[in-house]
Amino acid sequence: MENIKPQLDNDKKVLIAAHGNSLRALVMYLENISEKDIVNLNLPTGVPLVYHLDDDFKILDKQFIGDAVVIAAKMQKVANQGKKLNNR
């Protein structure tokens, strides 16, 4: 966050592309989600998630970009991957 916030403070838009676990960590920070609850977050692979933040870095709005049905299917796919790993 130390590299991101100064960019936002200077009215820059920031694009972050990362692996699912890195993105979960960022979402955990932004949304104040506990470590216990973050494991239930299924971020769809390859789907942009846009946050609109206020000056205090609080979320005003967030949305996935794309077709809602496709996004839901991708989220389910990620959830199913976790189930497969837990059943080994």
Backbone torsions as a table, in degrees:
resi	resn	phi	psi	omega
1	MET	NA	-25.7	-178.3
2	GLU	-63.8	-22.9	177.5
3	ASN	-93.5	-21.5	-174.8
4	ILE	-86.4	-49.5	-174.5
5	LYS	-57.7	-43.3	178.4
6	PRO	-59.5	-33.7	177.3
7	GLN	-66.1	-43.9	178.8
8	LEU	-66.1	-37.4	177.8
9	ASP	-62.2	-26.1	178.1
10	ASN	-95.4	22.8	177.3
11	ASP	59.8	30.4	176.0
12	LYS	-94.5	151.6	171.9
13	LYS	-92.9	142.3	-176.1
14	VAL	-121.4	129.7	175.4
15	LEU	-110.1	126.5	178.9
16	ILE	-119.1	123.6	175.1
17	ALA	-119.4	124.2	-174.8
18	ALA	-156.3	174.7	176.2
19	HIS	-72.9	156.9	-177.3
20	GLY	-50.8	-44.6	-177.8
21	ASN	-69.5	-35.7	176.1
22	SER	-66.4	-40.0	178.4
23	LEU	-67.5	-38.0	176.4
24	ARG	-60.1	-41.0	178.7
25	ALA	-61.6	-41.1	178.7
26	LEU	-66.1	-45.4	178.4
27	VAL	-62.6	-40.4	179.1
28	MET	-57.4	-43.7	179.3
29	TYR	-67.4	-51.4	-175.9
30	LEU	-62.9	-39.7	-173.4
31	GLU	-100.9	4.1	179.1
32	ASN	53.7	49.7	179.1
33	ILE	-94.6	138.5	-178.8
34	SER	-71.4	159.8	176.6
35	GLU	-60.6	-35.4	179.1
36	LYS	-64.6	-41.7	-175.1
37	ASP	-84.1	-23.8	-175.8
38	ILE	-65.3	-26.0	179.9
39	VAL	-65.2	-18.4	179.1
40	ASN	-89.2	-2.0	179.5
41	LEU	-84.3	121.5	-179.4
42	ASN	-111.4	94.6	178.6
43	LEU	-80.0	125.8	-179.6
44	PRO	-69.0	135.1	-178.4
45	THR	-67.7	130.1	174.3
46	GLY	74.1	17.5	179.7
47	VAL	-113.2	120.1	179.7
48	PRO	-64.0	137.9	174.3
49	LEU	-118.0	119.4	-175.6
50	VAL	-106.0	128.6	173.8
51	TYR	-108.9	139.5	169.3
52	HIS	-113.0	121.7	-174.0
53	LEU	-116.1	152.0	174.1
54	ASP	-87.5	-175.7	-177.0
55	ASP	-64.6	-21.7	179.0
56	ASP	-94.5	11.2	177.9
57	PHE	70.6	24.1	176.7
58	LYS	-94.9	144.7	-176.6
59	ILE	-73.1	123.8	172.7
60	LEU	-91.0	-37.6	-176.0
61	ASP	-161.9	151.1	171.4
62	LYS	-146.3	148.5	179.1
63	GLN	-159.0	144.1	169.9
64	PHE	-79.2	146.3	179.5
65	ILE	-103.5	120.5	178.4
66	GLY	140.0	-174.9	-179.9
67	ASP	-70.3	124.5	-175.5
68	ALA	-59.5	-37.6	-179.7
69	VAL	-68.1	-43.1	178.5
70	VAL	-64.6	-42.3	179.7
71	ILE	-63.2	-44.3	178.8
72	ALA	-60.4	-40.9	178.6
73	ALA	-64.5	-40.4	178.5
74	LYS	-66.7	-37.9	177.8
75	MET	-65.0	-39.9	178.3
76	GLN	-65.7	-37.9	178.3
77	LYS	-61.1	-43.2	177.6
78	VAL	-64.4	-42.2	178.4
79	ALA	-61.6	-40.7	179.8
80	ASN	-66.9	-32.9	176.9
81	GLN	-61.8	-41.5	178.6
82	GLY	-64.4	-36.9	178.6
83	LYS	-66.0	-40.2	178.3
84	LYS	-62.5	-40.8	179.8
85	LEU	-66.3	-36.8	-178.9
86	ASN	-73.7	-20.9	-177.9
87	ASN	-91.1	3.6	-179.7
88	ARG	-78.8	NA	NA
